[in-house]
């Protein structure tokens, strides 16, 4: 049976399934963060070795993302998401069990590939489900990913802090992922590209798809910079104690999650173009506040502004990628996602390079300029029909 013959209009069941998989993806990815110190100790890695090992995670994701579009076109979202989610659930316990750097590197490549596969495939499903619904839903979907991240990182940290054994915690996380997959399974689309027979299996990104990907690169760069540098910025520039430095990312993550959970209504009321414009301005103002502020509380407020500003920009860009006609959505979404994800990997390294030559504060100012660029160019890209 051909892919287009399997096509059907998605409904409530598919919407719920999409939300569950976004929750699964966020939870699974974030559960790794509290495990990093345990994995480092288990394999006997120093900071330099750990940095190289963490690159394996990003490498796995970047390799898997472009391939995922081809796989979903051929086998459907259900098969690809189920395979990636099962692999993710299976790999998390392995991350805590390996005892050599080589084995951890292999496990991180597989883990990264699993995360990348699920991320791209569920976004392909989300574009089609949103289109079938006739409503704005992408921000809410991504809000579940952010919520999953809070649950994953917070839940694992809490369990470990209460003295639960690492082995028990990672198997519990894997079990939760499998349960979410089981509940979502029958709502996952059996196709990934309704017009598979009319489109190539692979195509290089072009036109508006490249523009959307580069804009996502800048947005993800902002996210990655706060994830990797905000705590150090508070400590080195404002004398905040290390134990409290995590408040920087918390301020960002909370406002981003709230913004995304409310995002569908915001996008419906304002429209995607205004959301990108105002969001870019907010994010630029947030980074500028971090640059100019002489009090750490204002810096925290700045990072909160960045979270609120960026919360709905990328979902709007993903919707635009699914709506454009230059490339089929099953090829455009992986292209935009891969370019954007590169911002998380390369962005913090670029900020570190800038901090070494000039200062970390100057890096924040540069990010404010980038967000201003998103505010100017982004609305033009978001209006694609």
FIZA-206554 format. One record per residue (C-alpha): residue number from 1; residue in three letters; x, y, z. Coordinates in steps of 0.2 Angstrom, whole numbers, plus 5000, padded with zeros to 4 digits. Each point is the difference from the previous one (the first is absolute). Layout:
! FIZA-206554
   k   r east north   up
 NUM ala    X     Y    Z
...
! end
This chain:
! FIZA-206554
   k   r east north   up
   1 unk 5000  5000 5000
   2 unk 5007  5017 4995
   3 unk 5003  5014 5013
   4 unk 4987  5011 4993
   5 unk 4987  4986 5001
   6 unk 5002  4999 5018
   7 unk 4997  5018 5003
   8 unk 4986  5005 5012
   9 unk 4995  5016 5009
  10 unk 5007  5000 5018
  11 unk 4989  5004 5015
  12 unk 5000  5001 5018
  13 unk 5008  4984 5003
  14 unk 5015  5005 4989
  15 unk 5001  5017 5009
  16 unk 5001  4991 5017
  17 unk 5013  4988 4993
  18 unk 5011  5014 4994
  19 unk 4999  5009 5017
  20 unk 5006  4984 5008
  21 unk 5014  4997 4989
  22 unk 5006  5018 5002
  23 unk 4999  4997 5019
  24 unk 5010  4984 4998
  25 unk 5013  5008 4989
  26 unk 5003  5015 5013
  27 unk 5000  4988 5015
  28 unk 5012  4987 4992
  29 unk 5013  5014 4994
  30 unk 5000  5009 5016
  31 unk 5001  4985 5011
  32 unk 5018  4998 4994
  33 unk 5006  5017 5008
  34 unk 5000  4994 5018
  35 unk 5008  4984 4995
  36 unk 5016  5009 4993
  37 unk 5010  5001 5016
  38 unk 4996  4981 5003
  39 unk 5005  4995 4983
  40 unk 5016  5011 5001
  41 unk 5005  4991 5016
  42 unk 4996  4983 4994
  43 unk 5011  5001 4984
  44 unk 5014  5010 5009
  45 unk 4999  5015 4988
  46 unk 5008  5017 5003
  47 unk 4991  5016 4995
  48 unk 5009  5000 4983
  49 unk 4995  4982 4996
  50 unk 4982  5003 5006
  51 unk 4999  5015 4988
  52 unk 5005  4989 4985
  53 unk 4988  4986 5006
  54 unk 4986  5012 5000
  55 unk 5003  5005 4982
  56 unk 4996  4982 4996
  57 unk 4982  5004 5006
  58 unk 4999  5014 4988
  59 unk 5008  4990 4986
  60 unk 4987  4986 5001
  61 unk 4986  5013 4999
  62 unk 5007  5009 4985
  63 unk 5002  4984 4991
  64 unk 4983  4993 5004
  65 unk 4990  5016 4996
  66 unk 5001  5001 4981
  67 unk 4998  4981 4999
  68 unk 4984  5001 5010
  69 unk 4991  5009 4986
  70 unk 5003  4987 4988
  71 unk 4995  4986 5012
  72 unk 4984  5008 5005
  73 unk 4995  5002 4981
  74 unk 5004  4982 4997
  75 unk 4994  4992 5016
  76 unk 4988  5013 5009
  77 unk 5001  5010 5016
  78 unk 4994  4985 5010
  79 unk 5014  4988 4996
  80 unk 5014  5013 5001
  81 unk 4994  5008 5016
  82 unk 4997  4983 5008
  83 unk 5017  4994 4995
  84 unk 5009  5016 5006
  85 unk 4990  5000 5017
  86 unk 5003  4982 5004
  87 unk 5019  5003 4996
  88 unk 5000  5015 5011
  89 unk 4992  4991 5014
  90 unk 5012  4985 4998
  91 unk 5016  5012 4999
  92 unk 4997  5010 5016
  93 unk 5004  4986 5012
  94 unk 5015  4996 4990
  95 unk 5007  5017 5002
  96 unk 5000  4997 5019
  97 unk 5008  4983 4998
  98 unk 5015  5002 4988
  99 unk 5017  5001 5009
 100 unk 5012  5005 4986
 101 unk 5001  5016 4989
 102 unk 4998  4990 4984
 103 unk 4984  4992 5005
 104 unk 4993  5016 5007
 105 unk 5004  5008 4983
 106 unk 4991  4987 4990
 107 unk 4985  5001 5012
 108 unk 4999  5019 4998
 109 unk 5001  4998 4981
 110 unk 4985  4988 5001
 111 unk 4991  5011 5013
 112 unk 5003  5016 4990
 113 unk 4993  4991 4984
 114 unk 4985  4994 5009
 115 unk 4996  5017 5007
 116 unk 5003  5008 4983
 117 unk 4989  4987 4991
 118 unk 4985  5002 5012
 119 unk 5002  5019 5000
 120 unk 4999  5002 4981
 121 unk 4987  4986 4997
 122 unk 4988  5007 5013
 123 unk 5002  5018 4993
 124 unk 4995  4992 4983
 125 unk 4985  4993 5008
 126 unk 4996  5016 5009
 127 unk 5000  5010 4983
 128 unk 4988  4988 4992
 129 unk 4989  4999 5016
 130 unk 4999  5019 5002
 131 unk 4996  5002 4981
 132 unk 4986  4988 5002
 133 unk 4993  5008 5015
 134 unk 4999  5018 4992
 135 unk 5006  5007 5017
 136 unk 5017  5006 5007
 137 unk 5007  4986 5010
 138 unk 5019  5000 4997
 139 unk 5004  5011 5016
 140 unk 4990  4988 5011
 141 unk 5009  4985 4993
 142 unk 5017  5008 5004
 143 unk 4994  5005 5017
 144 unk 4997  4982 5004
 145 unk 5018  4997 4995
 146 unk 5006  5014 5012
 147 unk 4989  4993 5014
 148 unk 5007  4982 4997
 149 unk 5018  5008 5002
 150 unk 4995  5007 5016
 151 unk 4992  4984 5006
 152 unk 5015  4990 4994
 153 unk 5014  5010 5007
 154 unk 4991  5004 5016
 155 unk 4993  4983 5003
 156 unk 5017  4991 4998
 157 unk 5009  5013 5010
 158 unk 4987  4999 5014
 159 unk 5000  4981 5000
 160 unk 5019  4999 5001
 161 unk 5001  5014 5013
 162 unk 4988  4989 5011
 163 unk 5012  4986 4999
 164 unk 4992  4989 4986
 165 unk 5013  4989 4991
 166 unk 5005  5006 4983
 167 unk 4996  4983 4992
 168 unk 4982  5000 5007
 169 unk 4998  5018 4994
 170 unk 5005  4997 4982
 171 unk 4990  4985 4999
 172 unk 4985  5010 5006
 173 unk 5003  5013 4987
 174 unk 5001  4987 4987
 175 unk 4984  4992 5006
 176 unk 4991  5017 5000
 177 unk 5005  5003 4982
 178 unk 4993  4983 4994
 179 unk 4984  5004 5009
 180 unk 4998  5016 4991
 181 unk 5004  4992 4984
 182 unk 4987  4986 5003
 183 unk 4986  5013 5003
 184 unk 5005  5011 4985
 185 unk 5003  4985 4988
 186 unk 4983  4999 4991
 187 unk 4999  5019 4998
 188 unk 5017  5000 4991
 189 unk 4998  5003 4981
 190 unk 5003  4985 4989
 191 unk 5007  5012 4986
 192 unk 5013  5013 5000
 193 unk 4997  5008 4983
 194 unk 4983  4998 4992
 195 unk 5007  5004 4983
 196 unk 5015  4989 5001
 197 unk 4999  4994 4982
 198 unk 5001  5018 4994
 199 unk 5015  5005 5010
 200 unk 5019  4995 5001
 201 unk 5006  4989 5014
 202 unk 5013  5014 5004
 203 unk 5003  5018 4995
 204 unk 5012  5014 5005
 205 unk 4992  5014 5009
 206 unk 4996  5015 4989
 207 unk 4992  5017 5000
 208 unk 4989  5004 5015
 209 unk 5004  4984 5008
 210 unk 5019  5006 5002
 211 unk 4994  5016 5007
 212 unk 4989  4992 5013
 213 unk 5014  4988 5004
 214 unk 5012  5015 5003
 215 unk 4988  5009 5010
 216 unk 4997  4985 5011
 217 unk 5019  4998 5001
 218 unk 5000  5018 5008
 219 unk 4986  4996 5012
 220 unk 5008  4983 5006
 221 unk 5016  5009 5002
 222 unk 4992  5011 5013
 223 unk 4993  4985 5009
 224 unk 5016  4991 4999
 225 unk 5010  5015 5007
 226 unk 4988  5002 5015
 227 unk 5001  4981 5003
 228 unk 5019  5000 5000
 229 unk 5005  5017 5005
 230 unk 4987  5009 5011
 231 unk 5006  4992 5016
 232 unk 5018  5004 4997
 233 unk 4994  5018 4995
 234 unk 4992  5002 5017
 235 unk 5015  4993 5009
 236 unk 5014  5009 4991
 237 unk 4992  5017 4996
 238 unk 4988  5002 5015
 239 unk 5008  4990 5014
 240 unk 4985  4989 5003
 241 unk 5004  4984 5010
 242 unk 5001  4984 4989
 243 unk 4986  4992 5009
 244 unk 4988  5013 4995
 245 unk 5007  5002 4982
 246 unk 4988  4988 4993
 247 unk 4986  5013 5003
 248 unk 5005  5008 4983
 249 unk 4995  4985 4990
 250 unk 4985  4997 5011
 251 unk 4993  5018 4997
 252 unk 5002  4997 4981
 253 unk 4993  4982 5000
 254 unk 4984  5005 5010
 255 unk 4995  5015 4989
 256 unk 5004  4990 4985
 257 unk 4989  4985 5006
 258 unk 4985  5012 5005
 259 unk 5002  5010 4983
 260 unk 4999  4984 4990
 261 unk 4985  4993 5010
 262 unk 4991  5016 4997
 263 unk 5007  5002 4983
 264 unk 4986  4993 4989
 265 unk 4988  5013 5007
 266 unk 5013  5013 4998
 267 unk 5004  4996 4982
 268 unk 4981  4999 4996
 269 unk 4997  5017 5007
 270 unk 5016  5009 4993
 271 unk 5005  4990 4985
 272 unk 5016  4991 4997
 273 unk 5009  5016 4993
 274 unk 4996  5011 5015
 275 unk 5005  4986 5011
 276 unk 5017  4999 4992
 277 unk 5002  5019 5000
 278 unk 4996  5002 5018
 279 unk 5009  4984 5005
 280 unk 5016  5006 4992
 281 unk 4999  5017 5008
 282 unk 4997  4992 5017
 283 unk 5014  4988 4998
 284 unk 5012  5014 4994
 285 unk 4994  5011 5015
 286 unk 5004  4985 5011
 287 unk 5018  4998 4994
 288 unk 5003  5019 5000
 289 unk 4994  5000 5018
 290 unk 5012  4987 5005
 291 unk 5014  5010 4992
 292 unk 4996  5017 5008
 293 unk 4993  4994 5017
 294 unk 5011  5003 5015
 295 unk 4989  4989 5012
 296 unk 4998  4981 4998
 297 unk 4981  5002 5003
 298 unk 4998  5011 4984
 299 unk 5011  4986 4991
 300 unk 4988  4987 5005
 301 unk 4985  5011 4994
 302 unk 5010  5002 4984
 303 unk 5001  4981 4998
 304 unk 4982  4998 5004
 305 unk 4996  5012 4986
 306 unk 5010  4990 4988
 307 unk 4990  4984 5004
 308 unk 4984  5009 4998
 309 unk 5006  5008 4983
 310 unk 5007  4984 4993
 311 unk 4986  4989 5006
 312 unk 4989  5001 4984
 313 unk 5012  5005 4987
 314 unk 5006  4983 4995
 315 unk 4983  4992 5000
 316 unk 4994  5013 4988
 317 unk 5015  4997 4989
 318 unk 4996  4981 5000
 319 unk 4982  5004 4995
 320 unk 5007  5011 4986
 321 unk 5012  4986 4994
 322 unk 4985  4988 4999
 323 unk 4990  5013 4991
 324 unk 5012  5005 4986
 325 unk 4999  4992 4983
 326 unk 5019  5000 4995
 327 unk 5003  4983 5008
 328 unk 4988  4987 5007
 329 unk 4998  5001 5019
 330 unk 5008  4983 5003
 331 unk 5016  5007 4993
 332 unk 4999  5018 5006
 333 unk 4997  4997 5018
 334 unk 5016  4989 5002
 335 unk 5010  5013 4991
 336 unk 4994  5014 5011
 337 unk 5002  4990 5015
 338 unk 5018  4995 4996
 339 unk 5005  5018 4996
 340 unk 4992  5006 5016
 341 unk 5007  4986 5011
 342 unk 5018  5004 4993
 343 unk 4997  5017 5010
 344 unk 4999  4991 5016
 345 unk 5016  4991 4997
 346 unk 5010  5013 4991
 347 unk 4993  5016 5009
 348 unk 5006  4997 5017
 349 unk 5018  4996 4993
 350 unk 4999  5017 4990
 351 unk 4995  5009 5016
 352 unk 5015  4992 5009
 353 unk 5012  5005 4986
 354 unk 4993  5018 5001
 355 unk 5001  5000 5019
 356 unk 5018  4994 4999
 357 unk 5005  5015 4988
 358 unk 4989  5014 5007
 359 unk 4988  4995 5014
 360 unk 4985  4990 5004
 361 unk 4990  5016 5002
 362 unk 5004  5004 4982
 363 unk 4993  4983 4995
 364 unk 4984  5005 5008
 365 unk 4999  5016 4990
 366 unk 5004  4991 4984
 367 unk 4985  4988 5004
 368 unk 4989  5016 5002
 369 unk 5005  5005 4983
 370 unk 4996  4983 4993
 371 unk 4983  5000 5008
 372 unk 4997  5017 4993
 373 unk 5004  4993 4982
 374 unk 4987  4986 5004
 375 unk 4987  5013 5004
 376 unk 5003  5009 4984
 377 unk 5002  4986 4988
 378 unk 4989  4987 5009
 379 unk 4983  5007 4996
 380 unk 5004  5000 4982
 381 unk 5004  4982 5000
 382 unk 4986  4995 5011
 383 unk 4987  5007 4988
 384 unk 5003  4987 4987
 385 unk 4985  4992 4993
! end
